Amino acid sequence: MTRLTERKCAPCATGTPPLAEAEVKRLLAEPDPAWSVVEEGKATRRALRFADFYRTMAFAHAVAWVANA
């Protein structure tokens, strides 16, 4: 099986069931174990910490720039 980080996203077909929570946890641990499953397996989360306000805002602006592209 290919690594998760080497695969491309594709929309799921209508009616595709969600992955089991155990499978989600296994896949999340592959790229980065800092990710966690929350909200009864319906969402994923990763907390980030930055050294100071400047670096926090630089990251937020970078994410906004990518999201807007």
Number of C-alpha atoms within 10 A of each C-alpha: 3 6 9 13 9 6 8 6 6 6 6 9 7 6 6 8 8 11 11 10 14 11 10 17 17 11 16 17 13 12 12 10 12 11 16 16 16 12 8 8 15 12 10 14 11 11 7 7 7 10 7 8 9 10 12 13 12 11 13 11 12 11 11 11 10 8 8 7 5
